[in-house]
């Protein structure tokens, strides 16, 4: 007998720009997938870390930091038992995450994600590999061409606080692809980028002014594989121990470990490789 369909409930996390999914899987689940489909285009995307994921939980809290803005999507979930027998597919109600802000998404450590003020992304340059062959006594050349590469461009955005500056440094300098999410009316949508280099410019020479302008050369890349490129847990056991010295205060929160792990302070930066200190 096949498993029952998973059920999905949702809420918007406007602080992090994410959709918080609570997915209930049937008893006997050994593997599960969660994905979303855009209503207008029919394009499908698995929620990062949840493509045929091995799991034995009956309820999972899942954050989707990559949901496109201003696009109606529906979430789906399916489970398999240990014999690889599939359940029916469970579906959510349609959802649209409307937000007029631009978001810079850290795919490796998504709780670093935050809204930025984009100053410009004036053009996307599509380079094309072309061989030009000149022939004697012929005015026009013979060309050998191939499909154009994904575009490159220069993204400029500003930050107003030291925390925002540090967050931008961490996201852009982490050595992984980043996601720029914009409302569809700005003509960009979801743009996955590789960082070629970045420049941090000061608006003032005085240290009391924290405003910065980041000028970032980027190239569009494919969305990192949601099965292979999976973010680490925002909070580790060591970090939890620093906040909850004994088990009782943690238990008194009434939260599961998964819920506590994703309750990440707004002003904390979760770095990949720390930058050098500036006071030594």
ChimeraX commands (.cxc) that place a marker at each C-alpha (Angstrom):
marker #1 position 0.00,0.00,0.00 radius 0.5
marker #1 position 1.38,3.41,-0.97 radius 0.5
marker #1 position 2.06,6.17,1.53 radius 0.5
marker #1 position -0.38,8.99,2.09 radius 0.5
marker #1 position 0.41,12.34,0.50 radius 0.5
marker #1 position 2.48,14.78,2.59 radius 0.5
marker #1 position 0.76,17.96,3.77 radius 0.5
marker #1 position 2.24,21.45,3.48 radius 0.5
marker #1 position 1.55,24.61,5.47 radius 0.5
marker #1 position 3.31,27.92,4.77 radius 0.5
marker #1 position 4.06,31.32,6.19 radius 0.5
marker #1 position 6.18,34.23,4.99 radius 0.5
marker #1 position 9.35,35.20,6.83 radius 0.5
marker #1 position 9.56,38.85,5.75 radius 0.5
marker #1 position 12.67,39.50,7.87 radius 0.5
marker #1 position 14.70,36.96,5.89 radius 0.5
marker #1 position 12.73,37.13,2.66 radius 0.5
marker #1 position 11.93,33.41,2.80 radius 0.5
marker #1 position 8.98,31.06,2.74 radius 0.5
marker #1 position 8.79,28.90,5.86 radius 0.5
marker #1 position 7.30,25.49,5.04 radius 0.5
marker #1 position 6.08,22.96,7.55 radius 0.5
marker #1 position 5.84,19.63,5.75 radius 0.5
marker #1 position 4.26,16.63,7.44 radius 0.5
marker #1 position 5.36,13.31,5.96 radius 0.5
marker #1 position 3.54,9.99,6.42 radius 0.5
marker #1 position 4.88,7.39,8.84 radius 0.5
marker #1 position 7.42,5.12,7.18 radius 0.5
marker #1 position 9.03,7.88,5.10 radius 0.5
marker #1 position 12.64,7.09,4.16 radius 0.5
marker #1 position 13.17,9.66,1.42 radius 0.5
marker #1 position 11.37,12.85,0.42 radius 0.5
marker #1 position 11.36,15.67,-2.11 radius 0.5
marker #1 position 9.95,19.20,-1.88 radius 0.5
marker #1 position 9.71,21.52,-4.88 radius 0.5
marker #1 position 7.86,24.54,-6.23 radius 0.5
marker #1 position 6.32,25.31,-9.60 radius 0.5
marker #1 position 5.74,28.76,-11.07 radius 0.5
marker #1 position 2.10,29.01,-12.16 radius 0.5
marker #1 position 2.66,31.11,-15.28 radius 0.5
marker #1 position 5.70,29.34,-16.75 radius 0.5
marker #1 position 5.40,25.86,-15.26 radius 0.5
marker #1 position 9.10,25.94,-14.34 radius 0.5
marker #1 position 9.99,23.64,-11.44 radius 0.5
marker #1 position 12.71,24.07,-8.83 radius 0.5
marker #1 position 13.50,21.77,-5.90 radius 0.5
marker #1 position 13.85,23.47,-2.54 radius 0.5
marker #1 position 17.54,23.41,-1.71 radius 0.5
marker #1 position 18.50,20.28,0.19 radius 0.5
marker #1 position 15.17,18.54,-0.46 radius 0.5
marker #1 position 15.60,16.66,-3.71 radius 0.5
marker #1 position 15.22,12.96,-2.86 radius 0.5
marker #1 position 16.61,13.66,0.60 radius 0.5
marker #1 position 17.12,10.72,2.93 radius 0.5
marker #1 position 15.04,11.43,6.03 radius 0.5
marker #1 position 13.06,9.61,8.68 radius 0.5
marker #1 position 11.24,12.61,10.16 radius 0.5
marker #1 position 7.47,12.94,10.08 radius 0.5
marker #1 position 7.57,16.75,10.21 radius 0.5
marker #1 position 10.18,19.10,8.76 radius 0.5
marker #1 position 10.56,22.88,8.90 radius 0.5
marker #1 position 12.02,23.99,5.58 radius 0.5
marker #1 position 13.03,27.50,4.50 radius 0.5
marker #1 position 13.01,28.50,0.85 radius 0.5
marker #1 position 15.25,31.57,0.50 radius 0.5
marker #1 position 15.21,31.44,-3.30 radius 0.5
marker #1 position 11.51,31.86,-4.01 radius 0.5
marker #1 position 11.13,34.42,-6.83 radius 0.5
marker #1 position 9.47,37.70,-5.91 radius 0.5
marker #1 position 6.09,38.64,-7.37 radius 0.5
marker #1 position 5.60,35.21,-8.97 radius 0.5
marker #1 position 2.76,32.87,-8.01 radius 0.5
marker #1 position 4.15,29.48,-7.01 radius 0.5
marker #1 position 2.78,26.24,-5.61 radius 0.5
marker #1 position 4.80,23.89,-3.40 radius 0.5
marker #1 position 4.68,20.12,-3.75 radius 0.5
marker #1 position 6.03,17.26,-1.65 radius 0.5
marker #1 position 6.39,13.53,-2.16 radius 0.5
marker #1 position 7.73,10.72,0.03 radius 0.5
marker #1 position 9.10,7.22,-0.53 radius 0.5
marker #1 position 9.31,4.33,1.93 radius 0.5
marker #1 position 12.30,2.03,2.44 radius 0.5
marker #1 position 11.10,-0.13,-0.45 radius 0.5
marker #1 position 11.13,2.92,-2.76 radius 0.5
marker #1 position 7.34,2.95,-3.00 radius 0.5
marker #1 position 6.20,6.51,-3.68 radius 0.5
marker #1 position 3.43,8.39,-1.93 radius 0.5
marker #1 position 0.85,10.54,-3.64 radius 0.5
marker #1 position 2.01,14.12,-4.25 radius 0.5
marker #1 position 0.90,16.70,-1.69 radius 0.5
marker #1 position 0.35,20.30,-2.78 radius 0.5
marker #1 position 0.07,23.66,-1.04 radius 0.5
marker #1 position -2.24,26.48,-1.95 radius 0.5
marker #1 position -0.76,29.02,-4.43 radius 0.5
marker #1 position 1.48,31.67,-2.88 radius 0.5
marker #1 position 2.99,34.95,-4.09 radius 0.5
marker #1 position 5.83,36.58,-2.17 radius 0.5
marker #1 position 5.31,40.27,-2.93 radius 0.5
marker #1 position 8.19,42.51,-1.91 radius 0.5
marker #1 position 9.46,45.73,-3.49 radius 0.5
marker #1 position 12.98,45.28,-2.14 radius 0.5
marker #1 position 16.00,43.67,-3.82 radius 0.5
marker #1 position 17.58,40.78,-1.94 radius 0.5
marker #1 position 21.13,39.44,-1.86 radius 0.5
marker #1 position 20.94,35.74,-0.99 radius 0.5
marker #1 position 23.79,33.77,0.57 radius 0.5
marker #1 position 23.26,30.26,-0.81 radius 0.5
marker #1 position 25.86,28.66,1.47 radius 0.5
marker #1 position 24.63,30.35,4.67 radius 0.5
marker #1 position 21.14,31.60,3.85 radius 0.5
marker #1 position 20.51,33.33,7.18 radius 0.5
marker #1 position 22.98,36.00,5.99 radius 0.5
marker #1 position 20.43,36.96,3.32 radius 0.5
marker #1 position 19.25,40.57,3.52 radius 0.5
marker #1 position 17.67,43.33,1.38 radius 0.5
marker #1 position 20.00,45.69,-0.46 radius 0.5
marker #1 position 19.51,49.02,-2.21 radius 0.5
marker #1 position 20.52,48.46,-5.83 radius 0.5
marker #1 position 21.98,51.58,-7.39 radius 0.5
marker #1 position 22.48,50.18,-10.86 radius 0.5
marker #1 position 22.77,47.12,-13.06 radius 0.5
marker #1 position 22.96,49.08,-16.30 radius 0.5
marker #1 position 23.64,46.31,-18.80 radius 0.5
marker #1 position 24.24,42.63,-19.33 radius 0.5
marker #1 position 27.01,41.87,-21.82 radius 0.5
marker #1 position 26.55,38.69,-23.84 radius 0.5
marker #1 position 29.91,37.65,-25.29 radius 0.5
marker #1 position 29.94,35.29,-28.26 radius 0.5
marker #1 position 32.81,33.03,-29.33 radius 0.5
marker #1 position 33.55,33.98,-32.92 radius 0.5
marker #1 position 36.33,33.11,-35.34 radius 0.5
marker #1 position 36.86,35.66,-38.13 radius 0.5
marker #1 position 38.61,34.28,-41.21 radius 0.5
marker #1 position 39.71,36.74,-43.91 radius 0.5
marker #1 position 40.07,35.50,-47.49 radius 0.5
marker #1 position 42.19,37.15,-50.16 radius 0.5
marker #1 position 40.21,38.96,-52.86 radius 0.5
marker #1 position 37.05,38.75,-50.79 radius 0.5
marker #1 position 35.62,41.66,-48.86 radius 0.5
marker #1 position 33.46,39.78,-46.34 radius 0.5
marker #1 position 34.99,37.35,-43.84 radius 0.5
marker #1 position 33.99,33.79,-43.13 radius 0.5
marker #1 position 32.76,33.38,-39.56 radius 0.5
marker #1 position 32.71,30.37,-37.27 radius 0.5
marker #1 position 30.37,31.03,-34.35 radius 0.5
marker #1 position 28.92,29.28,-31.34 radius 0.5
marker #1 position 26.08,30.09,-28.93 radius 0.5
marker #1 position 26.61,33.17,-26.78 radius 0.5
marker #1 position 27.80,32.73,-23.22 radius 0.5
marker #1 position 25.77,33.78,-20.19 radius 0.5
marker #1 position 26.01,37.52,-19.61 radius 0.5
marker #1 position 28.35,39.54,-17.43 radius 0.5
marker #1 position 27.50,42.82,-15.77 radius 0.5
marker #1 position 28.35,45.21,-12.98 radius 0.5
marker #1 position 26.03,45.32,-9.98 radius 0.5
marker #1 position 26.25,48.42,-7.78 radius 0.5
marker #1 position 24.47,48.64,-4.46 radius 0.5
marker #1 position 24.81,50.62,-1.25 radius 0.5
marker #1 position 24.83,49.75,2.44 radius 0.5
marker #1 position 24.17,52.12,5.32 radius 0.5
marker #1 position 25.44,50.31,8.44 radius 0.5
marker #1 position 28.55,48.42,9.46 radius 0.5
marker #1 position 26.44,45.26,9.87 radius 0.5
marker #1 position 25.17,45.54,6.29 radius 0.5
marker #1 position 28.71,46.14,5.05 radius 0.5
marker #1 position 30.00,43.08,6.87 radius 0.5
marker #1 position 27.11,41.00,5.56 radius 0.5
marker #1 position 27.86,42.09,1.97 radius 0.5
marker #1 position 31.54,41.24,2.41 radius 0.5
marker #1 position 30.67,37.83,3.77 radius 0.5
marker #1 position 28.19,36.94,1.02 radius 0.5
marker #1 position 30.26,38.24,-1.89 radius 0.5
marker #1 position 33.59,36.99,-0.55 radius 0.5
marker #1 position 32.49,33.50,0.47 radius 0.5
marker #1 position 33.71,31.82,-2.71 radius 0.5
marker #1 position 30.27,30.58,-3.77 radius 0.5
marker #1 position 27.58,31.69,-6.18 radius 0.5
marker #1 position 25.10,34.27,-4.89 radius 0.5
marker #1 position 21.52,35.05,-5.84 radius 0.5
marker #1 position 20.14,38.48,-6.66 radius 0.5
marker #1 position 16.34,38.51,-6.26 radius 0.5
marker #1 position 14.37,41.44,-7.60 radius 0.5
marker #1 position 10.69,42.16,-8.26 radius 0.5
marker #1 position 9.78,41.14,-11.82 radius 0.5
marker #1 position 8.96,44.70,-12.92 radius 0.5
marker #1 position 12.70,45.50,-12.70 radius 0.5
marker #1 position 13.43,43.05,-15.48 radius 0.5
marker #1 position 15.92,40.88,-13.57 radius 0.5
marker #1 position 13.96,38.37,-11.48 radius 0.5
marker #1 position 16.17,35.65,-9.99 radius 0.5
marker #1 position 19.76,36.05,-11.19 radius 0.5
marker #1 position 22.35,33.54,-9.96 radius 0.5
marker #1 position 25.79,35.11,-10.15 radius 0.5
marker #1 position 29.43,34.23,-9.81 radius 0.5
marker #1 position 31.48,37.07,-8.32 radius 0.5
marker #1 position 34.43,38.05,-10.52 radius 0.5
marker #1 position 35.63,40.88,-8.28 radius 0.5
marker #1 position 34.21,43.51,-5.98 radius 0.5
marker #1 position 35.11,47.05,-5.01 radius 0.5
marker #1 position 34.07,48.64,-1.74 radius 0.5
marker #1 position 33.87,52.42,-1.91 radius 0.5
marker #1 position 33.45,54.85,0.97 radius 0.5
marker #1 position 31.00,57.71,0.78 radius 0.5
marker #1 position 33.01,59.63,3.39 radius 0.5
marker #1 position 36.55,59.51,4.75 radius 0.5
marker #1 position 35.24,59.83,8.31 radius 0.5
marker #1 position 34.88,56.57,10.21 radius 0.5
marker #1 position 31.66,57.77,11.84 radius 0.5
marker #1 position 29.95,57.37,8.45 radius 0.5
marker #1 position 29.29,53.69,7.72 radius 0.5
marker #1 position 27.82,54.12,4.22 radius 0.5
marker #1 position 29.46,52.01,1.52 radius 0.5
marker #1 position 29.02,51.42,-2.17 radius 0.5
marker #1 position 29.78,47.95,-3.51 radius 0.5
marker #1 position 30.63,47.69,-7.21 radius 0.5
marker #1 position 30.59,44.01,-8.15 radius 0.5
marker #1 position 31.48,42.42,-11.50 radius 0.5
marker #1 position 29.37,39.31,-11.91 radius 0.5
marker #1 position 28.65,36.60,-14.47 radius 0.5
marker #1 position 25.39,34.68,-14.62 radius 0.5
marker #1 position 25.68,31.00,-13.62 radius 0.5
marker #1 position 23.22,28.14,-13.49 radius 0.5
marker #1 position 21.41,27.54,-10.22 radius 0.5
marker #1 position 23.69,25.35,-8.06 radius 0.5
marker #1 position 22.40,21.78,-7.87 radius 0.5
marker #1 position 19.93,21.62,-4.94 radius 0.5
marker #1 position 21.04,18.05,-4.18 radius 0.5
marker #1 position 24.77,18.76,-4.01 radius 0.5
marker #1 position 24.99,22.37,-2.86 radius 0.5
marker #1 position 23.17,22.26,0.47 radius 0.5
marker #1 position 23.60,24.98,3.13 radius 0.5
marker #1 position 24.97,24.13,6.54 radius 0.5
marker #1 position 22.77,24.45,9.61 radius 0.5
marker #1 position 22.64,28.10,10.71 radius 0.5
marker #1 position 23.35,27.29,14.35 radius 0.5
marker #1 position 25.55,24.43,15.49 radius 0.5
marker #1 position 25.36,22.55,18.78 radius 0.5
marker #1 position 28.36,24.54,19.99 radius 0.5
marker #1 position 26.58,27.83,19.33 radius 0.5
marker #1 position 23.43,26.57,21.02 radius 0.5
marker #1 position 25.45,25.55,24.05 radius 0.5
marker #1 position 26.85,29.07,24.31 radius 0.5
marker #1 position 23.31,30.43,24.47 radius 0.5
marker #1 position 21.66,27.65,26.49 radius 0.5
marker #1 position 24.13,26.43,29.11 radius 0.5
marker #1 position 21.72,23.78,30.40 radius 0.5
marker #1 position 18.94,21.88,28.69 radius 0.5
marker #1 position 16.10,23.39,30.76 radius 0.5
marker #1 position 16.12,26.89,29.18 radius 0.5
marker #1 position 16.23,25.29,25.74 radius 0.5
marker #1 position 13.31,23.03,26.61 radius 0.5
marker #1 position 11.38,25.97,28.03 radius 0.5
marker #1 position 11.41,27.67,24.62 radius 0.5
marker #1 position 8.98,25.01,23.42 radius 0.5
marker #1 position 10.85,24.80,20.12 radius 0.5
marker #1 position 12.25,21.77,18.37 radius 0.5
marker #1 position 15.98,21.64,17.61 radius 0.5
marker #1 position 15.25,22.43,13.98 radius 0.5
marker #1 position 13.22,25.50,14.94 radius 0.5
marker #1 position 15.93,26.74,17.31 radius 0.5
marker #1 position 18.64,26.13,14.71 radius 0.5
marker #1 position 16.89,28.48,12.30 radius 0.5
marker #1 position 16.22,31.20,14.87 radius 0.5
marker #1 position 19.27,33.19,13.86 radius 0.5
marker #1 position 19.82,36.70,15.31 radius 0.5
marker #1 position 19.29,39.46,12.75 radius 0.5
marker #1 position 22.57,41.19,13.55 radius 0.5
marker #1 position 24.85,38.14,13.49 radius 0.5
marker #1 position 27.07,37.28,10.54 radius 0.5
marker #1 position 27.71,33.62,9.81 radius 0.5
marker #1 position 31.07,33.78,8.00 radius 0.5
marker #1 position 32.63,31.25,5.68 radius 0.5
marker #1 position 36.26,32.27,6.15 radius 0.5
marker #1 position 36.68,35.24,8.54 radius 0.5
marker #1 position 38.22,38.42,7.18 radius 0.5
marker #1 position 41.44,39.69,8.74 radius 0.5
marker #1 position 40.99,41.81,11.89 radius 0.5
marker #1 position 41.55,45.57,11.61 radius 0.5
marker #1 position 42.79,46.23,15.15 radius 0.5
marker #1 position 46.12,44.37,15.17 radius 0.5
marker link #1:1,2 radius 0.2
marker link #1:2,3 radius 0.2
marker link #1:3,4 radius 0.2
marker link #1:4,5 radius 0.2
marker link #1:5,6 radius 0.2
marker link #1:6,7 radius 0.2
marker link #1:7,8 radius 0.2
marker link #1:8,9 radius 0.2
marker link #1:9,10 radius 0.2
marker link #1:10,11 radius 0.2
marker link #1:11,12 radius 0.2
marker link #1:12,13 radius 0.2
marker link #1:13,14 radius 0.2
marker link #1:14,15 radius 0.2
marker link #1:15,16 radius 0.2
marker link #1:16,17 radius 0.2
marker link #1:17,18 radius 0.2
marker link #1:18,19 radius 0.2
marker link #1:19,20 radius 0.2
marker link #1:20,21 radius 0.2
marker link #1:21,22 radius 0.2
marker link #1:22,23 radius 0.2
marker link #1:23,24 radius 0.2
marker link #1:24,25 radius 0.2
marker link #1:25,26 radius 0.2
marker link #1:26,27 radius 0.2
marker link #1:27,28 radius 0.2
marker link #1:28,29 radius 0.2
marker link #1:29,30 radius 0.2
marker link #1:30,31 radius 0.2
marker link #1:31,32 radius 0.2
marker link #1:32,33 radius 0.2
marker link #1:33,34 radius 0.2
marker link #1:34,35 radius 0.2
marker link #1:35,36 radius 0.2
marker link #1:36,37 radius 0.2
marker link #1:37,38 radius 0.2
marker link #1:38,39 radius 0.2
marker link #1:39,40 radius 0.2
marker link #1:40,41 radius 0.2
marker link #1:41,42 radius 0.2
marker link #1:42,43 radius 0.2
marker link #1:43,44 radius 0.2
marker link #1:44,45 radius 0.2
marker link #1:45,46 radius 0.2
marker link #1:46,47 radius 0.2
marker link #1:47,48 radius 0.2
marker link #1:48,49 radius 0.2
marker link #1:49,50 radius 0.2
marker link #1:50,51 radius 0.2
marker link #1:51,52 radius 0.2
marker link #1:52,53 radius 0.2
marker link #1:53,54 radius 0.2
marker link #1:54,55 radius 0.2
marker link #1:55,56 radius 0.2
marker link #1:56,57 radius 0.2
marker link #1:57,58 radius 0.2
marker link #1:58,59 radius 0.2
marker link #1:59,60 radius 0.2
marker link #1:60,61 radius 0.2
marker link #1:61,62 radius 0.2
marker link #1:62,63 radius 0.2
marker link #1:63,64 radius 0.2
marker link #1:64,65 radius 0.2
marker link #1:65,66 radius 0.2
marker link #1:66,67 radius 0.2
marker link #1:67,68 radius 0.2
marker link #1:68,69 radius 0.2
marker link #1:69,70 radius 0.2
marker link #1:70,71 radius 0.2
marker link #1:71,72 radius 0.2
marker link #1:72,73 radius 0.2
marker link #1:73,74 radius 0.2
marker link #1:74,75 radius 0.2
marker link #1:75,76 radius 0.2
marker link #1:76,77 radius 0.2
marker link #1:77,78 radius 0.2
marker link #1:78,79 radius 0.2
marker link #1:79,80 radius 0.2
marker link #1:80,81 radius 0.2
marker link #1:81,82 radius 0.2
marker link #1:82,83 radius 0.2
marker link #1:83,84 radius 0.2
marker link #1:84,85 radius 0.2
marker link #1:85,86 radius 0.2
marker link #1:86,87 radius 0.2
marker link #1:87,88 radius 0.2
marker link #1:88,89 radius 0.2
marker link #1:89,90 radius 0.2
marker link #1:90,91 radius 0.2
marker link #1:91,92 radius 0.2
marker link #1:92,93 radius 0.2
marker link #1:93,94 radius 0.2
marker link #1:94,95 radius 0.2
marker link #1:95,96 radius 0.2
marker link #1:96,97 radius 0.2
marker link #1:97,98 radius 0.2
marker link #1:98,99 radius 0.2
marker link #1:99,100 radius 0.2
marker link #1:100,101 radius 0.2
marker link #1:101,102 radius 0.2
marker link #1:102,103 radius 0.2
marker link #1:103,104 radius 0.2
marker link #1:104,105 radius 0.2
marker link #1:105,106 radius 0.2
marker link #1:106,107 radius 0.2
marker link #1:107,108 radius 0.2
marker link #1:108,109 radius 0.2
marker link #1:109,110 radius 0.2
marker link #1:110,111 radius 0.2
marker link #1:111,112 radius 0.2
marker link #1:112,113 radius 0.2
marker link #1:113,114 radius 0.2
marker link #1:114,115 radius 0.2
marker link #1:115,116 radius 0.2
marker link #1:116,117 radius 0.2
marker link #1:117,118 radius 0.2
marker link #1:118,119 radius 0.2
marker link #1:119,120 radius 0.2
marker link #1:120,121 radius 0.2
marker link #1:121,122 radius 0.2
marker link #1:122,123 radius 0.2
marker link #1:123,124 radius 0.2
marker link #1:124,125 radius 0.2
marker link #1:125,126 radius 0.2
marker link #1:126,127 radius 0.2
marker link #1:127,128 radius 0.2
marker link #1:128,129 radius 0.2
marker link #1:129,130 radius 0.2
marker link #1:130,131 radius 0.2
marker link #1:131,132 radius 0.2
marker link #1:132,133 radius 0.2
marker link #1:133,134 radius 0.2
marker link #1:134,135 radius 0.2
marker link #1:135,136 radius 0.2
marker link #1:136,137 radius 0.2
marker link #1:137,138 radius 0.2
marker link #1:138,139 radius 0.2
marker link #1:139,140 radius 0.2
marker link #1:140,141 radius 0.2
marker link #1:141,142 radius 0.2
marker link #1:142,143 radius 0.2
marker link #1:143,144 radius 0.2
marker link #1:144,145 radius 0.2
marker link #1:145,146 radius 0.2
marker link #1:146,147 radius 0.2
marker link #1:147,148 radius 0.2
marker link #1:148,149 radius 0.2
marker link #1:149,150 radius 0.2
marker link #1:150,151 radius 0.2
marker link #1:151,152 radius 0.2
marker link #1:152,153 radius 0.2
marker link #1:153,154 radius 0.2
marker link #1:154,155 radius 0.2
marker link #1:155,156 radius 0.2
marker link #1:156,157 radius 0.2
marker link #1:157,158 radius 0.2
marker link #1:158,159 radius 0.2
marker link #1:159,160 radius 0.2
marker link #1:160,161 radius 0.2
marker link #1:161,162 radius 0.2
marker link #1:162,163 radius 0.2
marker link #1:163,164 radius 0.2
marker link #1:164,165 radius 0.2
marker link #1:165,166 radius 0.2
marker link #1:166,167 radius 0.2
marker link #1:167,168 radius 0.2
marker link #1:168,169 radius 0.2
marker link #1:169,170 radius 0.2
marker link #1:170,171 radius 0.2
marker link #1:171,172 radius 0.2
marker link #1:172,173 radius 0.2
marker link #1:173,174 radius 0.2
marker link #1:174,175 radius 0.2
marker link #1:175,176 radius 0.2
marker link #1:176,177 radius 0.2
marker link #1:177,178 radius 0.2
marker link #1:178,179 radius 0.2
marker link #1:179,180 radius 0.2
marker link #1:180,181 radius 0.2
marker link #1:181,182 radius 0.2
marker link #1:182,183 radius 0.2
marker link #1:183,184 radius 0.2
marker link #1:184,185 radius 0.2
marker link #1:185,186 radius 0.2
marker link #1:186,187 radius 0.2
marker link #1:187,188 radius 0.2
marker link #1:188,189 radius 0.2
marker link #1:189,190 radius 0.2
marker link #1:190,191 radius 0.2
marker link #1:191,192 radius 0.2
marker link #1:192,193 radius 0.2
marker link #1:193,194 radius 0.2
marker link #1:194,195 radius 0.2
marker link #1:195,196 radius 0.2
marker link #1:196,197 radius 0.2
marker link #1:197,198 radius 0.2
marker link #1:198,199 radius 0.2
marker link #1:199,200 radius 0.2
marker link #1:200,201 radius 0.2
marker link #1:201,202 radius 0.2
marker link #1:202,203 radius 0.2
marker link #1:203,204 radius 0.2
marker link #1:204,205 radius 0.2
marker link #1:205,206 radius 0.2
marker link #1:206,207 radius 0.2
marker link #1:207,208 radius 0.2
marker link #1:208,209 radius 0.2
marker link #1:209,210 radius 0.2
marker link #1:210,211 radius 0.2
marker link #1:211,212 radius 0.2
marker link #1:212,213 radius 0.2
marker link #1:213,214 radius 0.2
marker link #1:214,215 radius 0.2
marker link #1:215,216 radius 0.2
marker link #1:216,217 radius 0.2
marker link #1:217,218 radius 0.2
marker link #1:218,219 radius 0.2
marker link #1:219,220 radius 0.2
marker link #1:220,221 radius 0.2
marker link #1:221,222 radius 0.2
marker link #1:222,223 radius 0.2
marker link #1:223,224 radius 0.2
marker link #1:224,225 radius 0.2
marker link #1:225,226 radius 0.2
marker link #1:226,227 radius 0.2
marker link #1:227,228 radius 0.2
marker link #1:228,229 radius 0.2
marker link #1:229,230 radius 0.2
marker link #1:230,231 radius 0.2
marker link #1:231,232 radius 0.2
marker link #1:232,233 radius 0.2
marker link #1:233,234 radius 0.2
marker link #1:234,235 radius 0.2
marker link #1:235,236 radius 0.2
marker link #1:236,237 radius 0.2
marker link #1:237,238 radius 0.2
marker link #1:238,239 radius 0.2
marker link #1:239,240 radius 0.2
marker link #1:240,241 radius 0.2
marker link #1:241,242 radius 0.2
marker link #1:242,243 radius 0.2
marker link #1:243,244 radius 0.2
marker link #1:244,245 radius 0.2
marker link #1:245,246 radius 0.2
marker link #1:246,247 radius 0.2
marker link #1:247,248 radius 0.2
marker link #1:248,249 radius 0.2
marker link #1:249,250 radius 0.2
marker link #1:250,251 radius 0.2
marker link #1:251,252 radius 0.2
marker link #1:252,253 radius 0.2
marker link #1:253,254 radius 0.2
marker link #1:254,255 radius 0.2
marker link #1:255,256 radius 0.2
marker link #1:256,257 radius 0.2
marker link #1:257,258 radius 0.2
marker link #1:258,259 radius 0.2
marker link #1:259,260 radius 0.2
marker link #1:260,261 radius 0.2
marker link #1:261,262 radius 0.2
marker link #1:262,263 radius 0.2
marker link #1:263,264 radius 0.2
marker link #1:264,265 radius 0.2
marker link #1:265,266 radius 0.2
marker link #1:266,267 radius 0.2
marker link #1:267,268 radius 0.2
marker link #1:268,269 radius 0.2
marker link #1:269,270 radius 0.2
marker link #1:270,271 radius 0.2
marker link #1:271,272 radius 0.2
marker link #1:272,273 radius 0.2
marker link #1:273,274 radius 0.2
marker link #1:274,275 radius 0.2
marker link #1:275,276 radius 0.2
marker link #1:276,277 radius 0.2
marker link #1:277,278 radius 0.2
marker link #1:278,279 radius 0.2
marker link #1:279,280 radius 0.2
view
